[in-house]
């Protein structure tokens, strides 16, 4: 399953760096979240969800943590 951030970036044609600057999240964190080696704290996930919403896309909070089940 493709991570929601990767889907967001591909849909908006953004690099990790561009997404990180727009959402005020470190680029290395974006990389870790996309590959599943780290998970954002809820506050950061909400920042990313709000950014997606501002671009007309929906990411749900649980999507960041699906593979923790």
C-alpha positions in Angstrom: 0.0 0.0 0.0 1.3 3.4 -0.9 1.8 5.8 2.0 -0.7 8.8 2.0 2.1 11.3 1.9 3.6 9.7 -1.2 0.2 9.8 -2.9 -0.2 13.4 -1.9 3.2 14.3 -3.3 2.6 12.5 -6.5 -0.8 14.1 -7.0 0.6 17.5 -6.4 3.8 16.9 -8.3 5.9 17.9 -5.2 9.4 16.7 -4.1 9.9 15.7 -0.5 11.7 19.0 0.0 8.8 21.1 -1.4 6.3 19.2 0.8 8.4 19.6 3.9 8.7 23.4 3.4 5.0 23.8 2.6 3.9 21.8 5.7 6.7 22.9 8.0 8.0 19.4 8.6 11.6 18.3 8.1 12.4 16.7 4.7 14.1 13.7 6.3 11.0 13.1 8.4 8.9 13.1 5.3 11.2 10.4 3.9 11.0 8.3 7.0 7.2 8.6 7.1 6.9 7.6 3.5 9.0 4.5 3.9 7.5 3.5 7.2 10.7 3.7 9.3 9.2 6.3 11.5 5.7 7.6 12.4 4.8 11.2 13.0 3.6 12.4 16.4 -0.1 13.3 16.2 0.6 17.0 16.1 2.8 16.6 13.0 0.3 14.2 11.3 -2.4 16.9 11.9 -0.1 19.5 10.2 0.2 17.2 7.2 -3.5 16.5 7.1 -4.3 20.2 7.2 -1.8 20.8 4.3 -3.5 18.0 2.3 -6.9 19.5 3.0 -5.8 22.9 1.9 -4.9 21.3 -1.5 -8.3 19.5 -1.8 -7.1 16.1 -0.7 -8.1 14.0 2.3 -5.7 12.1 4.5 -7.2 10.5 7.6 -5.2 10.3 10.9 -5.3 6.5 11.1 -3.6 6.2 7.6 -0.3 7.4 9.2 -0.4 4.4 11.6 -2.1 1.6 9.6 0.9 -0.8 9.6 1.2 -0.6 13.4 -1.8 -2.9 13.7 
